[in-house]
Amino acid sequence: TVPATDDRYFLRARRSSDGKWSPAVTVFTGEQDDLRTGSISGSQAICHGGVPATITSSVPAYHGTAPYYYQWQYSTNGSGYHNIPGATGTSYSPGPLTSARYYRRKVTDACGDSGYSGVVTVTVRPSLSGGGISGTQTCCYDDEPNTITNTAPASGGSGDYTYQWQYSLNGGSFSNLKWANGTSYSPGRLASDRYYRRKVTDNVCGDIKYSNTVKVTVPPVMSPGSICCNQTTCGGAATLVSKYRASGGSGVYLYKWQYSYDNITFYSAPGNRNGTSYTVLPASTRYYRRKVTDLTCGDVKYSNSILITVRDKLSPGGISGAQTICEGGTAGRISNSAPPSGGDGSYTYRWQTSPDDSNWSTAPGDYNNPYYDPGTLASTKYFRRRVYSCGQYKYTGSVKITVNPDNLQAGTVSTSSTGITAGQPVTL
């Protein structure tokens, strides 16, 4: 027996032999009156773009006059509702959603009475955002870049995320980095350019998004360039020329020139030694090289070394042959009393003559020998030898050839005696 009240009851029976219950039946008591709309259930939160679970009929419509006609409705703000075409069942399965929806079920009975169920809210989580990272930079070759930092964490979705850092050699194809699952990432040493991004996975919704990409630029390893060339000097200046400038690294270099006696141990070179080229006045044979320091990265490299050979200073040697001859006579050879030395060992001669040992001109005849034959002379002359070797000119001392003039006179004789006796001496 159920109470005779205007309400609805569910009845079921239990079998005594095994204690099982029968299916429930609905029993209405009292007089049949106003339509009851029943109830629905299915409020939920879904991922952005996801499909909600079916909104089910918890209690179907009752009272009023059967049959009942259903029409599902939706709202985007919970106030203005719109019919959903084709949604006329006791339950409703929405399609994919990208924003919140409010659902209710309208019930109309055979007499035209209608009413609405309660409202079910389907909350849609915001779209997943991969967040942002920063750390675009230039890193020295084989050095560790600064940390790529998290400027904006992932947001939206379920809030339950997994991070995975990725890299690329060309900015196109990315690969996962092992054990790189934090919001920030610190790369190791690099020898070439790298692109980095952060992959974010929503652990509930399964969505995947990526941060922006940052590039770490790695210039090529610094090259010190090369210098030119081996030279020989005889006490003069030598210029060491930059054949190829330094390259790679940061591009900001400091040059320092160095010298060595054995091409093993080097010392700082004297003078203005901070340019790409270097002019030196070496005192002895030495090796030279150029030290290059990358002022940003701190790398230090050395060019090839070149050899500057320094010859002994040129000595013109000596000549001999001072003499006196008669006017119009032929002078004897002026000989090479001491050969030249120093220089590069190869000598060129030029003999010179002067009337006063001051004003000199090229001597006539064959003057490109270490000795000289003056030939016939009509006046006193001075001679010297000019020697050229290894870019130097040196002069010997001068030799004088005196020429006596040809003006000999016989002269006259006289006597003071007034008488001469035969056989007797006379003073003239």
C-alpha positions in Angstrom: 0.0 0.0 0.0 1.3 3.4 -0.9 0.1 6.7 0.5 -2.7 8.4 -1.4 -0.8 11.6 -2.0 -0.2 13.5 -5.2 3.2 12.1 -5.8 5.1 9.3 -7.6 6.7 6.2 -6.1 9.0 3.4 -7.4 8.1 -0.1 -6.2 10.1 -3.3 -6.4 9.8 -6.8 -4.9 12.4 -9.0 -3.4 12.3 -12.8 -3.8 12.7 -14.5 -0.5 14.6 -17.6 -1.9 17.6 -15.7 -3.1 17.1 -12.1 -2.0 17.1 -10.7 -5.6 15.1 -7.6 -6.4 12.7 -7.2 -9.2 12.8 -4.3 -11.7 11.2 -1.1 -10.2 7.9 0.1 -11.4 6.5 3.6 -11.2 3.3 4.1 -9.2 1.4 7.4 -9.3 -0.8 8.1 -6.3 -3.6 10.6 -6.0 -5.3 12.4 -8.8 -3.6 12.8 -12.2 -2.6 16.4 -12.4 0.0 18.9 -13.6 2.8 17.8 -15.8 6.1 16.9 -14.2 9.1 17.5 -16.5 11.4 15.0 -14.9 15.1 15.6 -14.5 18.4 15.4 -16.4 22.0 14.9 -15.4 25.4 15.3 -17.0 27.1 18.5 -15.8 30.8 18.1 -16.6 34.0 19.8 -17.7 35.6 18.8 -21.0 38.7 19.6 -22.9 38.7 22.3 -25.6 37.2 20.8 -28.8 36.2 17.6 -26.9 32.9 15.7 -27.1 30.9 15.8 -23.9 29.4 12.6 -22.4 25.7 12.1 -23.0 23.3 14.2 -21.0 21.0 11.6 -19.6 17.4 11.4 -18.4 17.5 10.9 -14.7 13.7 11.0 -14.4 11.4 11.0 -17.4 8.4 13.3 -17.6 5.3 12.2 -15.7 1.9 13.3 -14.8 0.1 15.5 -17.2 -1.3 13.7 -20.2 0.8 11.2 -22.0 2.3 10.9 -24.5 5.2 13.3 -23.9 7.2 15.2 -26.5 10.8 16.3 -25.8 12.9 19.1 -27.2 16.4 19.8 -26.1 17.7 23.3 -25.9 21.0 25.0 -25.4 22.3 28.4 -24.3 25.8 30.0 -24.5 25.2 32.2 -21.4 22.6 30.4 -19.3 19.7 32.8 -20.2 18.7 32.8 -23.9 17.9 29.2 -25.0 17.6 27.8 -28.6 16.1 24.6 -29.8 18.5 22.0 -31.0 17.3 20.5 -34.3 16.6 16.8 -34.2 17.3 16.5 -30.4 13.9 15.1 -29.3 14.9 12.1 -27.2 14.9 11.7 -23.4 18.7 12.0 -23.5 21.1 14.1 -25.7 24.6 13.7 -26.9 26.3 17.0 -27.8 29.0 17.3 -30.5 32.5 18.8 -30.0 32.6 22.0 -28.1 35.0 24.9 -27.9 33.1 27.0 -25.4 30.7 26.5 -22.4 27.1 25.3 -23.1 24.0 25.1 -20.9 21.4 22.4 -21.7 17.8 21.8 -20.7 15.0 19.6 -21.8 11.6 20.9 -22.7 8.6 18.6 -22.2 5.2 19.0 -23.9 2.3 16.6 -23.1 -0.6 15.6 -25.2 -2.7 18.5 -23.8 -0.1 21.0 -24.9 1.2 21.7 -21.4 5.0 22.2 -21.3 7.8 22.7 -18.9 11.6 22.5 -18.6 14.0 20.4 -16.7 16.8 21.7 -14.7 19.9 23.0 -16.4 23.1 20.9 -17.1 26.3 22.9 -17.6 29.1 21.6 -19.8 32.3 23.6 -19.0 34.9 23.8 -21.7 38.5 24.2 -20.6 40.4 26.9 -22.4 42.5 25.9 -25.4 46.0 24.7 -24.4 48.8 27.3 -24.9 52.4 26.2 -25.2 53.6 29.3 -23.3 56.8 31.2 -24.2 60.5 30.8 -23.9 63.5 33.2 -24.4 67.2 32.8 -25.0 68.1 33.7 -28.5 71.8 34.3 -28.3 75.2 33.9 -29.9 77.5 31.4 -28.2 81.2 30.9 -28.7 82.4 27.7 -30.4 82.5 24.7 -28.0 81.0 26.8 -25.2 77.8 26.4 -23.1 75.0 28.9 -24.0 73.0 30.7 -21.3 69.9 28.9 -20.1 66.8 29.1 -22.3 64.3 30.4 -19.8 60.5 30.1 -19.3 58.9 33.5 -20.0 55.3 32.2 -19.9 54.3 28.7 -18.7 51.8 26.6 -20.5 48.2 27.5 -19.8 44.7 26.3 -20.6 43.6 22.7 -20.9 43.4 20.6 -17.8 46.4 22.2 -16.1 48.2 18.9 -15.9 51.1 19.2 -18.3 54.3 17.3 -19.4 57.1 19.3 -20.9 59.6 17.9 -23.5 62.4 20.1 -25.0 63.3 19.6 -28.6 66.1 20.8 -30.8 66.8 21.2 -34.5 69.8 21.8 -36.7 67.9 23.7 -39.3 64.8 25.1 -37.7 62.6 22.6 -39.5 62.9 19.0 -38.2 62.9 18.7 -34.4 64.0 15.9 -32.2 63.5 15.2 -28.4 66.2 16.0 -26.0 66.8 13.3 -23.3 66.0 14.2 -19.7 64.9 17.7 -20.7 61.4 18.0 -19.1 61.5 21.2 -17.1 60.0 24.6 -17.9 63.6 25.9 -18.8 66.6 24.2 -20.4 70.3 24.6 -20.2 72.1 23.3 -23.3 75.6 21.7 -23.2 78.6 22.7 -25.2 77.8 23.5 -28.9 79.9 23.4 -32.0 77.1 24.5 -34.5 73.8 26.4 -34.6 70.8 25.0 -32.7 67.1 25.8 -32.6 65.1 25.0 -29.5 61.4 24.8 -28.6 59.4 23.3 -25.7 56.7 20.8 -26.4 53.7 20.7 -24.0 51.3 17.8 -23.6 48.1 18.0 -21.7 48.0 14.8 -19.7 44.2 14.8 -19.4 43.1 16.1 -22.7 46.0 14.8 -24.8 46.5 18.1 -26.6 50.0 19.0 -27.8 51.2 22.5 -28.3 54.7 24.1 -28.8 56.3 27.2 -27.6 58.1 29.7 -29.8 61.5 28.7 -31.2 64.8 30.3 -30.1 68.0 30.1 -32.0 71.5 29.8 -30.5 74.0 30.9 -33.1 77.5 29.3 -32.9 80.1 31.0 -35.1 82.7 28.7 -36.6 85.9 28.0 -34.6 88.3 30.9 -34.8 91.1 30.7 -37.4 94.2 32.8 -36.8 94.8 33.4 -40.5 98.3 33.3 -42.0 101.3 35.6 -42.6 103.8 35.9 -45.4 106.7 35.5 -46.2 110.2 34.2 -45.4 112.7 37.0 -46.1 116.4 37.8 -46.0 117.6 41.2 -44.8 121.0 42.8 -44.3 120.3 44.9 -41.3 117.3 46.6 -42.9 113.6 46.6 -42.0 111.4 43.6 -42.9 107.6 43.8 -43.2 105.6 40.8 -42.2 102.4 40.8 -44.3 99.0 39.4 -43.3 98.1 36.9 -46.0 94.8 35.9 -44.5 93.1 37.8 -41.6 91.7 36.0 -38.6 88.2 34.7 -39.0 85.5 32.8 -37.1 84.8 33.3 -33.4 83.1 36.5 -32.3 85.0 38.6 -34.9 86.5 40.9 -32.2 90.2 40.2 -32.2 93.4 41.4 -30.5 96.7 40.8 -32.4 100.1 40.4 -30.8 103.3 39.6 -32.7 105.9 37.3 -31.3 109.5 36.3 -32.2 111.6 33.2 -31.5 115.2 32.2 -32.0 114.4 28.5 -32.3 110.7 28.4 -33.5 109.8 26.8 -30.2 109.9 29.5 -27.4 108.3 32.8 -28.4 108.6 36.2 -26.9 106.6 39.5 -27.4 108.0 41.4 -30.3 109.1 45.0 -29.8 107.6 48.1 -31.3 104.2 48.6 -32.8 103.1 45.0 -32.8 99.3 45.1 -32.5 98.2 45.2 -36.2 97.5 42.5 -38.7 100.9 43.2 -40.3 104.2 44.1 -38.6 107.4 45.9 -39.6 110.5 45.0 -37.7 114.2 45.9 -37.8 115.7 42.6 -36.7 119.1 42.4 -35.0 119.6 38.7 -35.8 117.9 35.8 -37.6 114.5 35.1 -36.0 111.2 33.5 -36.4 108.0 35.5 -36.2 104.3 34.6 -35.7 101.0 36.4 -35.0 99.0 35.7 -31.8 95.3 36.2 -32.2 93.0 36.5 -29.1 89.2 36.5 -29.5 88.2 39.3 -27.1 84.7 37.9 -26.6 85.2 34.2 -26.4 88.8 34.2 -25.0 90.1 31.8 -27.6 93.8 32.1 -28.5 95.3 30.9 -31.7 98.6 31.4 -33.6 99.4 31.9 -37.2 102.1 30.0 -39.1 105.7 31.2 -38.4 108.0 32.7 -40.9 111.8 33.1 -40.9 113.6 36.5 -41.2 117.2 35.8 -42.0 119.6 38.6 -41.1 122.9 38.8 -43.0 126.0 40.4 -41.6 126.4 44.1 -42.5 128.2 44.7 -45.7 132.0 45.6 -45.6 133.5 46.9 -48.8 136.9 45.4 -48.2 140.1 47.3 -49.2 142.1 48.3 -52.2 145.8 49.2 -52.7 147.9 50.7 -55.5 148.9 54.3 -54.6 151.7 55.3 -57.0 153.4 58.1 -58.8 153.8 58.1 -62.5 154.9 60.5 -65.2 152.4 62.5 -67.1 151.1 60.4 -70.0 152.3 57.3 -68.2 150.2 54.1 -67.6 149.2 53.6 -64.0 149.6 50.2 -62.5 146.6 48.1 -61.4 144.7 49.1 -58.3 144.4 45.7 -56.6 141.8 44.1 -54.3 143.8 44.0 -51.1 140.8 42.9 -49.0 137.7 41.4 -50.6 134.2 42.6 -49.4 132.3 40.6 -46.8 128.8 40.4 -45.3 125.7 41.1 -47.2 124.2 38.2 -49.1 127.6 37.0 -50.5 126.9 38.3 -54.0 128.6 41.6 -54.8 128.5 44.1 -57.6 131.4 46.6 -58.1 131.6 50.0 -59.6 134.9 52.0 -59.6 134.8 55.8 -59.2 137.3 58.5 -59.8 137.8 62.0 -58.4 140.3 64.9 -59.0 140.1 66.0 -55.4 139.0 63.0 -53.3 135.6 64.7 -52.9 133.7 64.9 -56.2 133.3 61.4 -57.6 132.2 60.1 -60.9 132.1 56.7 -62.6 135.6 55.6 -63.7 136.0 54.8 -67.4 136.6 51.4 -68.8 135.8 48.0 -67.2 134.8 49.1 -63.7 132.8 46.0 -62.6 135.7 44.0 -61.1 137.2 43.9 -57.6 140.4 45.4 -59.2 140.8 48.3 -61.6 143.3 49.3 -64.3 143.3 53.1 -64.5 145.2 53.2 -67.9 147.0 56.3 -69.1 146.7 59.3 -66.9 147.4 63.0 -67.6 146.8 64.3 -64.1 146.7 63.2 -60.5 143.6 61.1 -59.7 141.9 59.4 -56.8 140.2 56.1 -57.1 137.8 54.1 -54.9 135.5 51.0 -55.2 131.8 51.0 -54.6 130.4 47.6 -53.5 126.7 46.6 -53.7 125.1 43.7 -51.9 121.8 42.9 -50.2 120.4 46.3 -50.9 123.4 48.2 -49.5 126.1 50.4 -51.0 129.5 50.7 -49.3 132.8 52.4 -50.4 136.5 51.5 -49.9 139.0 54.1 -48.9 140.5 56.0 -51.8 143.9 55.4 -53.6 145.9 58.3 -55.0 147.8 58.1 -58.2 150.2 61.1 -58.5 151.0 62.2 -62.0 154.2 64.3 -62.4 153.9 66.9 -65.2 156.1 66.4 -68.3 157.9 69.8 -68.3 161.6 68.9 -67.7 164.1 71.7 -68.9 168.0 71.2 -69.6 168.9 74.5 -67.9 172.1 76.6 -68.6 175.7 76.7 -67.3 178.2 79.7 -66.8 181.6 80.4 -65.3 183.2 83.4 -63.5 186.6 82.8 -64.9 188.0 85.3 -67.4 190.9 83.3 -68.6 191.1 79.6 -69.2 194.5 77.8 -69.2 194.6 74.6 -71.1 194.9 71.6 -68.9 193.6 73.6 -65.9 190.2 72.9 -64.2 187.4 75.6 -64.6 184.4 76.0 -62.3 181.1 76.4 -64.2 
